[in-house]
Protein backbone atom coordinates (compact mmCIF):
# COMPACT_ATOMS: atom_id res chain seq x y z
CA UNK A 1 0.00 0.00 0.00
CA UNK A 2 2.81 2.41 0.85
CA UNK A 3 4.39 2.00 -2.59
CA UNK A 4 1.24 3.45 -4.15
CA UNK A 5 1.66 6.56 -2.05
CA UNK A 6 5.42 6.66 -2.63
CA UNK A 7 4.86 6.74 -6.38
CA UNK A 8 2.28 9.50 -6.10
CA UNK A 9 4.50 11.46 -3.73
CA UNK A 10 7.44 11.18 -6.11
CA UNK A 11 5.36 12.41 -9.05
CA UNK A 12 3.92 15.27 -7.00
CA UNK A 13 7.39 16.34 -5.85
CA UNK A 14 8.64 16.35 -9.44
CA UNK A 15 5.57 18.33 -10.52
CA UNK A 16 6.04 20.92 -7.76
CA UNK A 17 9.72 21.27 -8.67
CA UNK A 18 8.80 21.80 -12.33
CA UNK A 19 6.29 24.48 -11.32
CA UNK A 20 8.96 26.17 -9.17
CA UNK A 21 11.42 26.16 -12.06
CA UNK A 22 8.70 27.41 -14.42
CA UNK A 23 8.05 30.29 -12.03
CA UNK A 24 11.74 31.20 -12.12
CA UNK A 25 11.79 31.12 -15.91
CA UNK A 26 8.63 33.21 -16.21
CA UNK A 27 9.64 35.79 -13.57
CA UNK A 28 12.57 36.93 -15.68
CA UNK A 29 11.54 35.94 -19.19
CA UNK A 30 13.96 36.81 -21.97
CA UNK A 31 12.98 35.61 -25.45
CA UNK A 32 16.01 33.33 -25.47
CA UNK A 33 14.46 31.16 -22.74
CA UNK A 34 11.44 30.21 -24.86
CA UNK A 35 12.78 26.70 -25.46
CA UNK A 36 13.31 26.20 -21.73
CA UNK A 37 9.77 27.45 -21.08
CA UNK A 38 8.35 25.09 -23.69
CA UNK A 39 10.32 22.21 -22.18
CA UNK A 40 9.04 22.97 -18.67
CA UNK A 41 5.47 23.23 -19.96
CA UNK A 42 5.86 19.82 -21.62
CA UNK A 43 7.27 18.43 -18.36
CA UNK A 44 4.21 19.81 -16.55
CA UNK A 45 1.86 18.09 -18.99
CA UNK A 46 3.79 14.84 -18.62
CA UNK A 47 3.78 15.26 -14.84
CA UNK A 48 0.01 15.74 -14.79
CA UNK A 49 -0.38 12.61 -16.91
CA UNK A 50 1.83 10.66 -14.48
CA UNK A 51 -0.24 11.92 -11.54
CA UNK A 52 -3.42 10.89 -13.35
CA UNK A 53 -1.98 7.38 -13.83
CA UNK A 54 -1.37 7.20 -10.08
CA UNK A 55 -5.01 8.10 -9.51
CA UNK A 56 -6.06 4.75 -10.94
CA UNK A 57 -4.01 2.94 -8.29
CA UNK A 58 -5.61 4.96 -5.50
CA UNK A 59 -9.27 4.82 -6.54
CA UNK A 60 -10.21 2.80 -3.44
CA UNK A 61 -8.82 5.39 -1.00
CA UNK A 62 -11.34 7.73 0.58
CA UNK A 63 -10.36 10.81 2.54
CA UNK A 64 -12.84 12.46 4.92
CA UNK A 65 -13.84 15.95 3.81
CA UNK A 66 -12.80 17.26 7.21
CA UNK A 67 -9.16 16.53 6.31
CA UNK A 68 -9.45 18.92 3.37
CA UNK A 69 -11.00 21.51 5.67
CA UNK A 70 -7.97 21.16 7.97
CA UNK A 71 -5.67 21.69 5.00
CA UNK A 72 -7.69 24.70 3.79
CA UNK A 73 -7.41 26.21 7.27
CA UNK A 74 -3.63 25.74 7.17
CA UNK A 75 -3.71 23.04 9.84
CA UNK A 76 -1.78 19.80 9.81
CA UNK A 77 -4.00 16.98 8.49
CA UNK A 78 -2.44 14.61 11.02
CA UNK A 79 -4.21 16.66 13.70
CA UNK A 80 -7.49 15.36 12.27
CA UNK A 81 -6.50 11.80 13.15
CA UNK A 82 -5.32 12.86 16.59
CA UNK A 83 -8.52 14.77 17.33
CA UNK A 84 -10.67 11.88 16.03
CA UNK A 85 -8.89 9.50 18.40
CA UNK A 86 -9.29 11.92 21.29
CA UNK A 87 -13.02 12.28 20.57
CA UNK A 88 -13.38 8.50 20.33
CA UNK A 89 -11.59 8.02 23.66
CA UNK A 90 -13.77 10.67 25.30
CA UNK A 91 -16.93 9.06 23.92
CA UNK A 92 -15.66 5.65 25.05
CA UNK A 93 -15.19 6.96 28.59
CA UNK A 94 -18.65 8.49 28.52
CA UNK A 95 -20.27 5.25 27.36
CA UNK A 96 -18.24 3.26 29.90
CA UNK A 97 -19.55 5.57 32.63
CA UNK A 98 -23.12 5.00 31.46
CA UNK A 99 -22.59 1.22 31.44
CA UNK A 100 -21.14 1.31 34.95
CA UNK A 101 -24.08 3.42 36.13
CA UNK A 102 -26.57 1.00 34.60
CA UNK A 103 -24.80 -1.97 36.24
CA UNK A 104 -24.99 -0.24 39.62
CA UNK A 105 -28.65 0.59 39.03
CA UNK A 106 -29.39 -3.04 38.09
CA UNK A 107 -27.64 -4.29 41.23
CA UNK A 108 -29.51 -1.87 43.48
CA UNK A 109 -32.81 -2.65 41.74
CA UNK A 110 -32.30 -6.40 42.24
CA UNK A 111 -31.45 -5.82 45.91
CA UNK A 112 -34.57 -3.74 46.51
CA UNK A 113 -36.82 -6.09 44.52
CA UNK A 114 -35.43 -9.02 46.50
CA UNK A 115 -36.48 -7.29 49.72
CA UNK A 116 -40.01 -6.64 48.44
CA UNK A 117 -40.60 -9.77 46.31
CA UNK A 118 -38.25 -12.47 47.67
CA UNK A 119 -40.03 -15.47 46.09
CA UNK A 120 -40.38 -13.85 42.68
CA UNK A 121 -36.77 -12.72 42.69
CA UNK A 122 -35.62 -16.22 43.67
CA UNK A 123 -37.48 -17.57 40.61
CA UNK A 124 -35.97 -14.79 38.47
CA UNK A 125 -32.47 -15.62 39.66
CA UNK A 126 -33.06 -19.32 39.02
CA UNK A 127 -34.23 -18.61 35.48
CA UNK A 128 -31.23 -16.33 34.91
CA UNK A 129 -28.90 -18.99 36.27
CA UNK A 130 -27.83 -16.90 39.22
CA UNK A 131 -27.54 -18.36 42.68
CA UNK A 132 -30.33 -17.05 44.91
CA UNK A 133 -29.04 -15.70 48.20
CA UNK A 134 -29.47 -18.11 51.14
VODREN-193362 format. One record per residue (C-alpha): residue in one letter; x, y, z. Coordinates in steps of 0.2 Angstrom, whole numbers. Layout:
["a", [X, Y, Z]]
...
//
This chain:
["x", [0, 0, 0]]
["x", [14, 12, 4]]
["x", [22, 10, -13]]
["x", [6, 17, -21]]
["x", [8, 33, -10]]
["x", [27, 33, -13]]
["x", [24, 34, -32]]
["x", [11, 47, -30]]
["x", [22, 57, -19]]
["x", [37, 56, -31]]
["x", [27, 62, -45]]
["x", [20, 76, -35]]
["x", [37, 82, -29]]
["x", [43, 82, -47]]
["x", [28, 92, -53]]
["x", [30, 105, -39]]
["x", [49, 106, -43]]
["x", [44, 109, -62]]
["x", [31, 122, -57]]
["x", [45, 131, -46]]
["x", [57, 131, -60]]
["x", [44, 137, -72]]
["x", [40, 151, -60]]
["x", [59, 156, -61]]
["x", [59, 156, -80]]
["x", [43, 166, -81]]
["x", [48, 179, -68]]
["x", [63, 185, -78]]
["x", [58, 180, -96]]
["x", [70, 184, -110]]
["x", [65, 178, -127]]
["x", [80, 167, -127]]
["x", [72, 156, -114]]
["x", [57, 151, -124]]
["x", [64, 134, -127]]
["x", [67, 131, -109]]
["x", [49, 137, -105]]
["x", [42, 125, -118]]
["x", [52, 111, -111]]
["x", [45, 115, -93]]
["x", [27, 116, -100]]
["x", [29, 99, -108]]
["x", [36, 92, -92]]
["x", [21, 99, -83]]
["x", [9, 90, -95]]
["x", [19, 74, -93]]
["x", [19, 76, -74]]
["x", [0, 79, -74]]
["x", [-2, 63, -85]]
["x", [9, 53, -72]]
["x", [-1, 60, -58]]
["x", [-17, 54, -67]]
["x", [-10, 37, -69]]
["x", [-7, 36, -50]]
["x", [-25, 41, -48]]
["x", [-30, 24, -55]]
["x", [-20, 15, -41]]
["x", [-28, 25, -27]]
["x", [-46, 24, -33]]
["x", [-51, 14, -17]]
["x", [-44, 27, -5]]
["x", [-57, 39, 3]]
["x", [-52, 54, 13]]
["x", [-64, 62, 25]]
["x", [-69, 80, 19]]
["x", [-64, 86, 36]]
["x", [-46, 83, 32]]
["x", [-47, 95, 17]]
["x", [-55, 108, 28]]
["x", [-40, 106, 40]]
["x", [-28, 108, 25]]
["x", [-38, 123, 19]]
["x", [-37, 131, 36]]
["x", [-18, 129, 36]]
["x", [-19, 115, 49]]
["x", [-9, 99, 49]]
["x", [-20, 85, 42]]
["x", [-12, 73, 55]]
["x", [-21, 83, 68]]
["x", [-37, 77, 61]]
["x", [-32, 59, 66]]
["x", [-27, 64, 83]]
["x", [-43, 74, 87]]
["x", [-53, 59, 80]]
["x", [-44, 48, 92]]
["x", [-46, 60, 106]]
["x", [-65, 61, 103]]
["x", [-67, 42, 102]]
["x", [-58, 40, 118]]
["x", [-69, 53, 127]]
["x", [-85, 45, 120]]
["x", [-78, 28, 125]]
["x", [-76, 35, 143]]
["x", [-93, 42, 143]]
["x", [-101, 26, 137]]
["x", [-91, 16, 150]]
["x", [-98, 28, 163]]
["x", [-116, 25, 157]]
["x", [-113, 6, 157]]
["x", [-106, 7, 175]]
["x", [-120, 17, 181]]
["x", [-133, 5, 173]]
["x", [-124, -10, 181]]
["x", [-125, -1, 198]]
["x", [-143, 3, 195]]
["x", [-147, -15, 190]]
["x", [-138, -21, 206]]
["x", [-148, -9, 217]]
["x", [-164, -13, 209]]
["x", [-161, -32, 211]]
["x", [-157, -29, 230]]
["x", [-173, -19, 233]]
["x", [-184, -30, 223]]
["x", [-177, -45, 232]]
["x", [-182, -36, 249]]
["x", [-200, -33, 242]]
["x", [-203, -49, 232]]
["x", [-191, -62, 238]]
["x", [-200, -77, 230]]
["x", [-202, -69, 213]]
["x", [-184, -64, 213]]
["x", [-178, -81, 218]]
["x", [-187, -88, 203]]
["x", [-180, -74, 192]]
["x", [-162, -78, 198]]
["x", [-165, -97, 195]]
["x", [-171, -93, 177]]
["x", [-156, -82, 175]]
["x", [-145, -95, 181]]
["x", [-139, -84, 196]]
["x", [-138, -92, 213]]
["x", [-152, -85, 225]]
["x", [-145, -79, 241]]
["x", [-147, -91, 256]]
//
